[in-house]
Amino acid sequence: MSALIIVDLTPTDKDRLSTYSALAAETLVPFSGEFIAKGPIEALHGDAAFSTKVVIQFPDRESAENWYRSEAYQAIIPTRNQGMNSQFHLVA
């Protein structure tokens, strides 16, 4: 069964976020991850704590976990944290 990583975020530094986004996309390739949605959200019910959502699909839970824990992804987390406030959720 496929797995999703859902990212809720609010940009804090657009230049850093742009750098992070480009680097993050490259780290997905070895794990067969792909963006299936990303953009501003509209809360249809309740309060939205973040302004943007990203959904990344992986072939399975193991691939998603291995991507997040990979050296390549871990190396760009400081840039991520400088560019946005976020929460990452694994759904599998």
C-alpha positions in Angstrom: 0.0 0.0 0.0 1.3 3.5 -0.8 2.2 5.9 2.0 1.8 9.6 2.2 3.9 12.3 3.9 1.7 15.3 4.5 3.4 18.5 5.3 1.6 21.5 6.8 3.7 24.7 6.6 3.8 28.4 6.8 6.7 30.1 5.0 9.0 32.3 7.1 11.8 33.0 4.6 10.8 32.6 0.9 14.4 32.4 -0.4 15.4 29.7 2.1 12.2 27.9 1.4 12.9 28.0 -2.4 16.4 26.5 -1.8 15.0 23.8 0.5 12.2 22.9 -2.0 14.7 22.4 -4.8 17.0 20.2 -2.6 14.1 18.2 -1.1 12.8 17.3 -4.6 16.2 15.7 -5.5 16.2 13.7 -2.3 12.9 12.0 -3.2 14.1 10.3 -6.3 16.0 7.3 -4.8 12.9 6.5 -2.7 10.4 6.8 -5.6 8.7 9.7 -3.8 6.7 12.2 -5.8 4.7 15.4 -5.1 1.0 14.8 -5.7 -0.2 18.1 -4.3 1.2 21.4 -3.0 -0.1 24.8 -2.5 -2.1 27.2 -0.3 -5.0 25.6 1.6 -8.5 26.7 2.2 -10.0 25.5 5.4 -13.5 24.3 4.7 -14.1 23.5 8.4 -12.2 24.6 11.5 -9.1 26.7 11.9 -6.0 26.2 9.7 -2.8 26.4 11.7 -0.7 26.6 8.6 -1.1 28.3 5.2 0.2 25.7 2.8 0.1 21.9 2.4 2.3 19.5 0.6 1.4 15.8 -0.1 4.2 13.4 -1.1 3.4 9.8 -2.2 5.8 6.9 -1.7 5.3 3.3 -2.8 5.2 2.1 0.8 5.7 3.1 4.4 9.3 1.9 4.5 10.3 4.1 1.5 8.7 7.1 3.2 10.5 6.5 6.5 13.8 5.8 4.7 13.5 9.0 2.8 12.9 11.1 5.9 15.8 9.5 7.8 18.2 9.5 4.8 21.5 11.4 5.1 20.5 13.5 2.1 17.3 14.7 3.6 18.6 15.1 7.1 21.3 17.4 5.7 18.8 19.9 4.5 16.6 20.1 7.6 18.5 23.2 8.9 17.6 25.0 5.6 14.0 23.7 6.0 13.7 25.1 9.5 15.0 28.5 8.4 12.5 28.7 5.6 9.3 27.5 7.2 7.4 26.5 10.3 6.1 23.0 9.7 4.7 19.7 10.8 5.3 16.4 8.9 2.8 13.5 9.1 3.2 10.0 7.8 0.0 8.3 6.7 0.4 4.6 5.8 
